[in-house]
Amino acid sequence: MSDIQRIYHENIEPKLESLNVRRKALQNHYFIAILGIVGTILLIVILANSGVGILLLPVIGLVVFVVIRFIKISRLSKEYRADFKANVVAEIVKAVNPSWTYEPDNMIGQEVYWQSDLFRTKYDRYKGDDLVKGVIEKTDFECSELHTEYKEVTYDSKGRRRERWVTIFRGLFFHADFNKEFMGRTYVSPDVAEKMFGKFGQKFQKFTGPAPLVKLENVEFEKEFVVHATDQIEARYILTPTIMEAILRIKQQYNTQVHFSFVGSRVYCALSINRNLFEPKIFGQVVNLSEIENMYSLFKVNEVIIHELNLNTRIWTKE
Amino acid sequence: MILLIVLAAIALIAIMVYNGLIRKKNEVDNAFGGIDVQLKKRYDLIPNLVATVQQYASHEKELLEKITQLRAKAIGGNLSNDEKVDLDNQISGALRSIMVSVENYPDLKASENFLNLQRSLNEVESQISAARRAYNAAVTDFNNGIETFPGNLMAGMMGLTRKQVFEIPEAERQNVNVKDLFKS
């Protein structure tokens, strides 16, 4: 039995029962609220057909009832979520490494997001949660879920205003000490243009991107990623053959779009994951073993990146 | 009229190809400059290293003299790029033998000064290898430029020839043979 399975059975499963009670209560509230909405609509339809004024009072009553229900649901949801985070997610973080701290309602700061320079589109909404902080040997890191969006306003042919939220980044955001002071900036991004347009796409990459294009020797790496850097030599100093292999392995393990940037003396990494992470379900089982394992592997990303990039081998110094 | 447009287009393309090749050539020179800077950094570390090792390891005189000589030659100037590369390889070899012989002197190995030097050398080594790779990338780009159409038509006229990429010296490519280290 793997570590996480044992932890699931010993530490998490016993707590699921009380969570389940909360979940069922919530479910009932939802059910009643929906019934209330259906009842209101029915009453309005009857009212409209018969024109009996006396029925107006029950309609108002029902609307008030539904509103109160939803206020209650929102409060209960918050409690349920807090309970889940404290008893399930916190346990998983502890299972990965007991010395890490976990703050369910905190996130990576906006200034860090800007410093990383990974996503340069101006955002209108910045959300996140599940902040994990820690130190692995000598390397400090921070990681949280983030979701940044901007508002797109369009007008159709009739001049009607339409608003739409467009995601810039959604997933796990990570940064750690690289123990080297970089003079320039180096960016590793998924190679979208070259994959779609081949050689022509590569020409395109020369003109776009935050800095001049860097072509590296590792063919497989070049296929997956495109590198831009302000300093050609520094980019190669950071992206040694070993580091290129490591970045490829990280990408294969999590099988998603991965962005890296090396700025100041830190490495920033963004793993795109297009769903809400570390949240409980209201309909269906609170959480199952495979979801727990999934969360475990996501928290493990901190360790994986630090070990793969060999950040603990301090042959370099910052001086 | 049409002839005029065609001629103008051909002239424009020729200018673009010409500029492109010159740019690539300059990038190669610039990249070699990058290596030079790092090599210079390493030369600057050598006197310090020699002084530190001398204190603890008087038996290694020969080795230290050799590396001092190589350094003098390297900073003497008037060297062609190929000579620089050759000297650099010799210095790398000499530095490696010093690092191996250091194993016999535990006091030296533990000295703060030596540890700092070793760290600086490591740092410079990785900078040198990064600079070499940057140079190789620039050379490959240049070679591709002069050997593919339409660059190849211009390259002959401009007197540009293929440049050699850096190769890792034979000694570095071999795996370290632990047995050899304990001979002699």
Chai-1 contact restraints between the chains, C-beta under 6 A:
chainA,res_idxA,chainB,res_idxB,connection_type,confidence,min_distance_angstrom,max_distance_angstrom,comment,restraint_id
A,K215,B,A137,contact,1.0,0.0,6.0,A-B,restraint_1
A,Q232,B,A134,contact,1.0,0.0,6.0,A-B,restraint_2
A,I233,B,G34,contact,1.0,0.0,6.0,A-B,restraint_3
A,I233,B,A130,contact,1.0,0.0,6.0,A-B,restraint_4
A,I233,B,A131,contact,1.0,0.0,6.0,A-B,restraint_5
A,I233,B,A134,contact,1.0,0.0,6.0,A-B,restraint_6
A,R236,B,A130,contact,1.0,0.0,6.0,A-B,restraint_7
A,R236,B,R133,contact,1.0,0.0,6.0,A-B,restraint_8
A,R236,B,A134,contact,1.0,0.0,6.0,A-B,restraint_9
A,Y237,B,Q127,contact,1.0,0.0,6.0,A-B,restraint_10
A,Y237,B,A130,contact,1.0,0.0,6.0,A-B,restraint_11
A,I315,B,N122,contact,1.0,0.0,6.0,A-B,restraint_12
A,W316,B,E123,contact,1.0,0.0,6.0,A-B,restraint_13
A,T317,B,R119,contact,1.0,0.0,6.0,A-B,restraint_14
